[in-house]
Amino acid sequence: MKKILIALITLLISLNAFSQDLPHYMTESEKQIYKTYQPPFINSDDINPPPTPVRTMAEWEEVQGIIVAWISYTSIIRQIVDFAQDEGLVYIVCSDSNSVKTYLTSGGVPLVNLKFIVTTFNSVWCRDYGPWAVYSGISDSLKIVDWIYNRPRPLDDAVSVAFANYKGLPIYQTTSAPNDLTATGGNFMVDGNGTGFSSNLILNENSGKTETQIDTIMRKYMGIKRYIKMTTLPYDQIHHIDMHIKLLDEETLLVGQYPAGVADGPQIETNLQYILNNFQTCYGRPYKVIRIPMPPNANGQYPDNGANYFTYTNSVFVNKTVIVPIYGLSQDTTALRIYREALPGYRIAPINCASMISALGAIHCITKEIGVSEPVFISHSKLVNTNNTSAPYEVKSYIKTKSGVANAKVYWTTDTLQTFNQLAMTASAGDTFRVSIPAQTLGTKIFYYISAASNSGRTVTKPLTAPSGNFRFTIANPVSVLNSETELNSFSLNQNYPNPFNPTTKINYELRVTNYVSVIVYDVLGNEIRSLINKKQTAGSYEVEFDGSDLPSGVYFYSLLINGNVMDTKSMVL
């Protein structure tokens, strides 16, 4: 026993002494320690699952703030603090708050909305070891869930308890059999409606349990009713999915894209097809896929040639701001444009992470969100294009909050430069609220959002960035769109890559069902320049190349047509 105690003390001192150098991956010395490592658990009062069902919040929901650990990459964290404190609290885990304040002030960062948790810890990677925010029921009491960290970094493993104690929140830990579970935050994303995603790392690191047992633990502690797992990638050393994929909302996947056949590209595509072929969104529709480049280094090299694992998906939501990693590469501009187009109304805040990406992590890896104490939870299956010009368009939403819903409204307009019309929603059974937008003529585009207020006086919109960010659908001519909702969501046209390009670029698209497909390129006057594809294709992922070497520089457009109907159009720059 004495030898074990001495070894533990030695480990703690050693890890603390070299903590600033700890990368995201496990070092060679840590691999040796981990073979016989037993975490020195600092258990909470309750290591059992929460007594009532819970829901894990999605990242785009309203947060009270985020957590960062002040130990390394402080110039990057200082910028994160600067952006994040505009949106809420920043909980800074540190060993000395005064030195942190001095460093922030020296960089021109005001000391507002900051909370300091002075405790011991090993590393900066708080995404992986930090607390998870869950709610009793749907949107009742806030609770903390803590997993066993998959690194031999015992001080990191205790941070969730320190945070729960600081906030006075109940904490539930997966630290004791039969509910012991080793997991890491960078390998988990959730849609806020009971669906979770991970790589098979979760299975590999809990090899003593069956997949069913793991799923059961995640259901009891996290409220995960459907747990989707994907094959690990060959060149991602840590196997964390946040390095190549991100949920932007309940139905949209932002997916990193390599050139065909390069690095982790083939496995990412295989994993994506597995999701699209086997799962639908929480609203029973196919996932929308948005592509974003996985860029090479300045010499054009990718991870399969030893280059750093540059990624743009490793971003973090902080209420109405999304902080995005950039690297001083030519693709940065493209990545930021993709975020702005995909997330209207959000402030897209870039931070250069070139100095830290060699440690296999970026913005998402060093931040952890904490939800508000009393959320107003709004779940809504957004309306899609229709050719209906006679019947009103029903907006239906599930709305739940701890103190009860005081009122719910839909705001809509056909012109965002004009005032939004207001409609009061009516409550019906099962916390469902409804109202209908009046029928409109062909060609009308409708913009709308939902607002709900709790009896305690809190008001939240969906999307959170409304009114500048909103849902939208078009009353389109029936010859220009497919009629069924299934067909409307049976494709995905992605942004060409690279863009801008000279002289060639790749255009990718996905089909969920077999259809007759065309891909057409047009100039700015609408003249057809080239037909790239014109044939029947089965469900799958496709790529075509456009060569503009015989064309003048400028803006061009490409359209995806299904059964002769234009389904989506995007612009590109030659």
C-alpha positions, 0 to 999 in steps of 0.5 A: 500500500505504501509503495502504491501511495508513493507511486501515485504521489510521484505520478501527480508531481510528475504530471503537474510539473510537465503539464504545460507540455502535455499534447492532446495525444498520449505521450510515450511515457503516458502510454506506459503509465496507462497500462496499469493506471487507476484514476484516483477518483474524487467521487461525488456524493452520488456515483449512480445515474441521475434519479430521473431521465435527463437530456444532454444539451446541444452545443448551439443551445443557450449557454451561461458560458464556457470553460477554459483551462489556463495553462498553455496556448494562452495567447489563443485562450486570451482571444477565446476569452475576448470573444466569449465574454461578449456572449456570457461567462467565461470560467477560467480554470487556473492556478493563479487568477492574478497572473491571468488577469494581468495577461488578459489586460496586457492584451487589451482584453477587458475583465468582464464576465470572468469567473476563476476556479483556482484548482490543480489540473494537468492540461489545457484539453478541457473539452475532453475531461470537462463537465457535461451539462444535462437537464432533468427531464427536458429542461428542468434542473441543471446537473453535471455528468463526469466520465473517466478521462482517457488519459493518465492525468489525474488532476484533469480528471478532478476538474469536473468535481471542482466545477460542480462544487464551485457552482453548487451543482449535483454531479453524477460520475461514471466512475464505479462498476457497473456504470464505469465508463471511459470517454472523452468529450472531443469524441462526442457530439449530441443533437439535444434530442437524444441522438449522440455520435462518437467514433468506435474509440468509445468501444475500444476504450471500454473493451470490457463492456458490450456495446449494449452496456455502453449504450445503457450507461449513456442513456442513464447518465446522458439521456442518449436514446440513439448512439451512432458510432463510426469507424476510427480514421487511420490518420487521426491519432486521437480518433476524436470526431470533432476533428472532422465532423460537427453538428450545426443544428439538429439536421445539418452535418458539417463534414471535413473534405479531403481531395479524393483518395487522400489521407482520411478522406476515404474513411470519412466518406464511408462513415458519412454514407453509413450515417446517411444510409442508416439514420435520419434526423430526430425529425425523421428526415435525411441529414443535410451535409455541408462540406468544408475543406481539410486543408494541406500545409503550406507545402501541399502535404496532408496527414498521410505525408506527415503534415499537421491535422488541419481542421476547420470543424473544430469550432465552438458555439458560444450563444450567437458567436461561433469561434473558428480555428484558422491557420494562415492558409489560403483555405481559411477564407473559404472555410469562414465563408462556408460558416457564414453561409451555413449559420446566418446571423452568427458572428463568425470569429476566427482565431489562428491556431497554427501554433497548437495544431501540431498537438492535435487540437484547436478551439473546440478541444480547449473549450467546454460549454455550460448551459443556462440554469433554466433553458427554454427548450424549443424543438422544431422541424423547419418547414421546407419548400412547397407548391401549396398556394391555397392552404396556410403553412402550419408551424409546430413546435415542442416547447418546454421550460421549468417554470412553464411557457408564458407565451409562444409566437411565430414571427414571419415576413416575406421581406427581411427589410420589413417588419416581421408579422407576429402570430400567437401560438396555441398550446396543445397536448404534449407541450406542442404549440401551433400556428399557421402562416397565411398561404402565399403566391408562387415565388414567395420566400417566407422567413420565420422564427419562433419566440417563447417566454417562460413564466419566470421571464426568460425569452428565447428564440429559435434560431438563437440568432433571430431575427437576423438568423431565421428559417426560410422556405419558398412557395415554388412553381411545381415544375421547379421543385419535387413535391414530396418532402422525402424527395426534397431532402433526397440530395445534397449539393456541396460547395466546390473545392478548391474555391476560388480555383485555377483552372480546375475544381471538384464538385461533390454531391450526394443522392439518398435515392436513385434519380436522373441527375444533371450538373450544369455550369452557367455564366453570370448571364444564365447561359449554360456553359457546360453539362458535367453529368446527365444520367441516372445515378443510384444513391451514393456520393459523387464527384465531378471535375470542372475545368475552366482553362478555356474560360475567362476569370470570374463568377460562375454558377453550378446547379444540381438538377433531379429529374430535370428540376433545379434543386440547388445552385451554388456560385464559384470563382474562377 
